[in-house]
Amino acid sequence: MAIVETERGDGIMIIRMNRPERLNALGNDLRNALADAFCEFRDSDDLEVAIYTGTGRAFCAGEDMKESLERGRPGLSETIRENPFSGGLLDKVVIGAVNGYAMGGGFMLVEQCDLRVAVRGAIFEMSEAKRWLLGGYSHGHMNNVPHAIATEMAFAYRFDAERLYQVGFLNRLVDPEDLLPESKRMAEHLLTLPPASRVNTLAMMRAMRPEPSIEQKLLAERLGDHGDPNDLMESRAAFAEKRSPVFTGWLDPADRLNTPSLESIRQESGR
């Protein structure tokens, strides 16, 4: 069985992650197969809309912790090929069809989709706060959800599909048997539009999406280094070993009192 399954027809390409025994965790092989599929989608003159989904209980569980532990560090391998979807380089619509768990990097895949359909009861979690030294601070902001809900998201609380539909993160909420049919109906509507209208509207909607300011991004870089880096691998080891993590927090406990701030960033820049 292919680790990524694809179907093509009538201008639509279905791209399906097929690693159900690992909840479609993003290992190197899966990432490279997805890159190949999205390159084919980008380069095709016949395919205009992609439906991105998964096999089994999960859409995608995010980072492959086992591979990170084997590599001895988190982050992407140097062997990962360029994926135009992940790089934001597609001028074609991608519909996320969320069939189950969307955790961490899997949540981010859903977030990158232009339109989102999910089955009732699907579970979502932005897991960065569990794995890094800074939580998923930008995701609620980018998705225009209220600040308190964005904060809840950043602290890696879990959401079910019903709640994310209520706050406007999802476009459609369906029963499992309707996931692909509803996604195809949305794709078919897009294909009735004038091609330039579809491309230009997509470009405009993406351009209007909120993003953190330059100052906030600089602050995020500082905060991402504020703490004991050994906690990154401890979080992954504890997950793999099914135990509670033992975190240090800071190499020097006094560092907790020296948390970077927007004010310090502005002072350094002379503003």
C-alpha positions in Angstrom: 0.0 0.0 0.0 1.3 3.5 -0.9 2.0 5.7 2.1 0.2 8.5 0.2 -2.8 7.5 -2.0 -4.0 9.8 -4.8 -7.1 9.9 -6.9 -7.7 12.2 -9.9 -10.8 13.2 -11.9 -12.8 16.1 -13.2 -10.2 18.7 -12.0 -10.0 17.3 -8.5 -7.1 15.5 -6.8 -7.6 13.6 -3.6 -4.4 13.3 -1.6 -4.8 10.8 1.3 -2.1 10.1 4.0 -2.0 6.4 4.4 -0.1 5.5 7.5 -2.9 4.5 9.8 -0.8 2.3 12.1 1.0 5.4 13.2 -2.0 7.8 13.0 -0.4 9.3 9.8 2.5 10.7 11.8 4.8 12.9 9.7 7.8 10.7 9.2 10.4 11.4 6.5 8.9 8.9 4.0 5.4 10.4 4.4 6.6 14.0 4.1 8.5 13.2 0.9 5.5 11.3 -0.6 3.3 14.3 0.2 5.8 16.6 -1.4 5.7 14.5 -4.6 1.9 14.5 -4.6 1.5 18.2 -4.1 4.2 18.9 -6.8 2.1 16.8 -9.2 -1.0 18.8 -8.2 0.9 22.1 -8.7 2.3 21.2 -12.1 -0.9 19.6 -13.5 -2.8 21.6 -16.1 -5.9 19.5 -15.4 -6.1 19.5 -11.6 -7.4 22.7 -9.9 -8.6 21.7 -6.5 -7.1 19.3 -4.0 -8.9 17.4 -1.2 -6.4 16.6 1.6 -7.4 13.8 4.0 -6.2 10.8 5.9 -6.8 7.1 6.4 -7.9 5.5 9.7 -8.7 7.1 13.1 -6.5 10.2 12.4 -6.1 12.9 9.9 -2.5 13.4 11.1 -0.9 13.0 14.6 1.9 15.4 13.7 5.6 14.9 14.3 6.9 11.4 14.3 8.3 11.2 17.8 10.1 8.0 17.1 12.1 9.4 14.2 12.9 12.5 16.2 14.3 10.4 19.0 16.3 8.2 16.6 17.7 11.4 15.0 18.5 12.9 18.4 16.8 16.2 17.8 13.4 17.6 16.8 12.7 19.3 13.6 12.8 18.3 9.9 15.4 16.0 8.4 17.8 17.4 5.8 16.4 14.9 3.3 12.9 16.3 3.2 11.9 17.5 -0.3 10.2 20.8 -0.9 6.5 20.7 -0.6 4.7 23.6 -2.3 1.7 23.1 0.0 3.7 23.5 3.2 5.7 26.3 1.7 2.6 28.3 0.8 3.5 28.2 -2.9 0.3 26.8 -4.4 -2.1 29.1 -6.4 -4.8 26.4 -6.2 -7.4 25.7 -3.5 -6.8 22.9 -1.0 -9.7 21.6 1.0 -8.9 19.8 4.2 -11.1 16.8 4.9 -10.4 15.9 8.5 -11.3 12.3 9.2 -10.1 12.1 12.8 -7.3 13.3 15.1 -5.4 16.4 13.9 -2.6 17.0 16.5 0.4 19.3 16.5 1.8 19.3 12.9 -1.5 17.7 11.8 -3.4 20.7 13.2 -1.1 22.9 11.2 -1.8 21.0 8.0 -5.5 21.7 8.5 -4.8 25.3 9.3 -3.0 25.7 6.0 -6.0 24.4 4.0 -8.1 27.1 2.4 -11.4 25.4 3.3 -12.0 22.9 6.0 -14.5 20.0 6.5 -14.4 17.7 9.5 -16.2 14.7 10.8 -18.2 15.1 14.0 -16.1 14.2 17.0 -12.7 14.8 15.4 -10.2 16.0 17.9 -7.8 18.9 17.4 -4.8 20.0 19.4 -2.1 22.6 18.7 0.6 20.7 20.6 3.6 23.1 20.5 3.3 24.0 24.2 4.0 20.3 25.0 7.0 19.9 22.7 8.8 23.3 22.5 9.8 26.2 24.7 7.0 28.4 23.2 3.4 27.3 22.7 1.4 27.7 19.5 1.1 31.5 20.0 0.2 32.4 16.4 -2.5 29.9 15.5 -5.6 31.4 17.1 -4.5 34.9 15.9 -4.1 33.7 12.3 -7.5 32.2 12.4 -9.3 35.2 13.9 -10.6 33.4 17.0 -11.3 35.4 20.2 -8.2 36.0 22.4 -9.3 33.7 25.2 -9.8 30.8 22.8 -6.5 31.6 21.0 -4.8 31.4 24.4 -6.5 28.1 25.2 -5.3 26.8 21.8 -1.8 28.0 22.5 -1.6 26.1 25.8 -2.4 22.8 23.9 -5.9 22.2 25.2 -7.9 19.9 23.0 -10.9 20.9 21.0 -13.5 18.8 19.4 -14.8 19.5 15.9 -18.1 20.8 17.2 -16.4 23.6 19.2 -14.1 24.6 16.4 -17.1 24.8 14.0 -18.8 27.1 16.5 -15.8 29.5 16.6 -15.5 29.6 12.9 -12.4 27.5 12.3 -14.2 24.9 10.3 -16.5 25.4 7.2 -18.5 22.2 7.4 -19.2 19.6 10.1 -20.4 16.3 8.7 -21.0 12.6 9.5 -18.1 10.3 8.5 -19.8 9.0 5.4 -20.4 12.5 4.1 -16.8 13.7 4.5 -15.6 13.2 1.0 -18.9 13.8 -0.7 -19.3 17.2 1.0 -15.6 18.0 0.2 -16.2 17.1 -3.5 -19.3 19.3 -3.6 -17.3 22.2 -2.3 -14.6 21.4 -4.9 -17.2 21.2 -7.7 -18.6 24.6 -6.8 -15.0 26.1 -7.1 -14.7 24.6 -10.5 -17.8 26.4 -11.8 -16.1 29.8 -11.2 -14.1 31.6 -13.9 -10.5 30.3 -13.5 -9.1 33.9 -13.0 -11.7 34.5 -10.4 -10.8 31.4 -8.5 -7.0 32.2 -8.6 -7.4 35.9 -7.8 -9.9 35.5 -5.0 -7.6 32.8 -3.4 -4.6 35.2 -3.6 -6.6 38.0 -2.1 -8.1 35.9 0.8 -4.6 34.6 1.7 -3.2 38.2 1.6 -5.9 39.3 4.1 -5.1 36.6 6.6 -3.7 38.1 9.9 -0.2 37.3 10.9 2.1 38.4 13.8 4.0 41.7 13.5 7.7 41.8 12.9 8.2 42.8 16.6 6.1 39.8 17.7 8.1 37.5 15.5 11.3 38.7 17.0 9.9 38.2 20.4 8.8 34.7 19.5 12.4 33.9 18.4 13.7 35.1 21.8 11.0 33.2 23.8 11.7 30.1 21.7 15.2 30.0 23.2 14.2 31.0 26.7 14.5 27.8 28.8 16.4 24.5 29.0 16.7 23.1 25.5 17.0 19.6 27.0 13.3 19.8 27.8 12.5 19.5 24.0 13.9 15.9 23.8 12.5 15.1 27.3 9.0 15.8 26.1 9.4 13.5 23.2 11.1 10.7 25.2 8.3 10.8 27.8 5.7 10.6 25.1 7.4 7.6 23.5 8.0 5.9 26.8 4.4 6.6 28.0 5.5 8.3 31.2 5.2 11.8 32.8 8.0 14.1 31.7 10.6 15.5 34.1 11.3 19.0 33.0 14.1 21.3 34.2 12.6 24.6 33.0 15.7 26.8 33.0 19.4 25.9 33.3 19.7 28.8 35.7 16.5 29.3 37.8 17.2 33.1 37.7 16.5 33.1 34.0 12.8 32.8 34.7 12.9 36.4 35.9 14.5 37.6 32.6 11.7 36.7 30.2 12.1 38.6 26.9 9.3 41.1 26.2 8.1 43.4 23.5 9.4 46.3 25.5 12.9 44.9 25.5 12.7 44.3 21.7 11.6 47.9 21.2 14.4 49.3 23.4 17.0 47.4 21.4 15.6 48.7 18.1 15.5 52.3 19.5 11.7 52.7 19.3 
